[in-house]
Amino acid sequence: MNFTHLHVHSNYSRFDGLAKYRDIVDKCIATGMNAVAITDHGNMCGIKELFDYCKLINEERSLDGIKPFIPIAGVEAYCARRGRHLMSDAVDRGGWHVILLAKNKTGYQNLCRLVSASNQEDAFFVVPRIDHELLEQYHEGIICCSACIGGELPQKVLAGLQSGDMAEARRTLEWFKNLFGDDYYIEIQRHETHRRGANRQTFKLQSAINPVLIELAHEYGVKVICSNDCHFINKDDADAQDLLMCCQSNKKVEDKDRIRYSKQEWIKSPQEMEAIFSDLPEAPANTQEIVDKVELYDIERAPVLPKLELPVSPSEYLRQQVMQGGIERYGAAFVQSSAFTHRVETELQTICAYEETVSYLLIVADLVNAARQMDIEVGPGRNSAAGSLVLYCLKITNIDPLKYGLLFERFYNDTSTLPDIDLDVEDCERERLVDYLMQKYGKEHVAHIFMPYTQDSIRRTSFHACGNALSGEDLSNVLPLCSVEGRHSSKRVIVTSYRDRALESVGVVKLDILGLYMPTIIKRCLHNIKRAHGIDLDINTISLDDELTFRLFQEGRTVGVIQFESEGLQEYLRELVPNTFEELIAMNAMYRSGPMDNIPHYIARKKGFESISFCHPVIEDILKETRGIIVYQEQVMLLFQRLANFTPEESDKLRRMFGKVSPIVEELKRTFIRQGLQNGYDELVLTLVWDDLKKYALNAFVKSHAACYTWLAYQAAYLKAHYPMEFLDAFATIRDKDSDCYKLLEEELRSITC
């Protein structure tokens, strides 16, 4: 009989396994299986990765007419012995193991709820724990297996063998059968081993309980399945896995009290499993029965945001807020001008094409407004968000995109997804904003974002330093939640089980709130100025041609000034002698690996040592501010648009493709030349520009980001230049006085004031 075997107990954990999920799937396919279940201990962190990879695999299989490979969402849960609310080291430490597999979308959602509930404070004790009460509540759509020796039924069989009374084992079996019916299976394992350093006790226990489990299964009409604990891919990985476990538990290989596996925990082929259970042929067949029960479903969905209580529709409310903010930013007369209305209408049309984007922007705007009301400093913007006039009018960003030629399309042009907006706030106040989100939308709707990291080849888990997940419904209905140790307290922190890049695809919105030290220094310096001089200084209205501030930059005295602190950049500033804000933006953008090579040319061209020539007036219009050098990604986009009539959206997509070795890029060049010729430009001009694009485009930086951080740096430099001691005192509250940076700053400022 040619059937495909399923390891229902593929007990691989991302935190103590050697392989990636794609390796697991590839091994299963290579050995002839058509499904795999991932049952990590107490969590579902790898399920999204499993489903994503299987989706790719199945797209290829469908082209070849092959049946899809089935990913099965599962968990090896810990079931509290006396209920999840009781916590006693003697009795309740850990819990019984139980294998839970989702056979459909409802089952997946219930698994998410079970795992999320097991990580709450009233349930987590040493490990995340569910109990019978939760299983009764969330069992629909779930297949249950009795698990390994650590399962409730095997443990009670062991106790019964010792006491001579199987009453407790029978009661347990009856409870699970009554709850799950034909979706309850009794699981048997055989980890016979002769390998050096392996755990041989496990097989002795399995040999003792398996006959009883089989007998009970026949008596109660419960089907038996075979399984094999899997912690690594191949047989030859056993010793490496053993060493990894020693590293994780801080033990030596020769220690007698360390965790040992049987070294049989690799993904065994159907043939290997058939050989092990040759006396029980129905077990593999019943394992395949589980596969047949599982539906192929998708866990992805569109983002769901909290419902906003607004007097009008979200789109209309957004428009009202933008127009009001525009008047406050520019004045009523300019808001009526074509320069404003054309740009803002273009942006609103793109934004309002996706309803969730409108709500997202309103939520971010509310968060920024709340921060200011709580006297929390918010940075001027980050990455490409400053390219949006709408965001500037909403006061999410604080750099005028019209004044500095920043492009909306660099920020947002794909209306099928949400834009990416990162907020910089005082690093010591970030948690207050997270608390605000929880209070406003409910703690069930907000969580930190899961983040795995690697240290000394050991996989560990933490939470994202700035990322927060937000959903319009209870997060545990959308994805599994887990918990990690808090950074500054013993209280555990609830985090998403999936990483940030996967969140939006399962219907969760990511909010990045980054803690940054510079806003804190600026705020405290302003407080010092008020206290010492009685001056209420509005740092957002300072002059951009302040003589003292530019003298500081010209002399390279930028210790303590964000983005301009390095000695190399200080030397370049002394060579350049900048006297405009735009020059500071350019230097900030270029002082990075790659574009740094352009700085000497930029300086030489300012000083007249190197000629500046433009092959066409339209090129001069775009590159004049950077003296003929392509410095910004926005310039690349404008060259595509002006010369060859690419749309703003197309120009951004082409910018991202540029520099790749691909036939598509060669086709892009032909299109650029052809459309440029149709647009009336000489072929030599187009070829020269293309060559410049190839030379500079890959190193071009985001002008929006450079402008925002240069504005933040300029504010810091202004305070340092005008109020040096107040700035030094503010710096001391954030940076360690024993740090080299503080000592350099103190030495510099004291020498000036003396």
Disulfide bonds with the S-S distance in Angstrom:
none
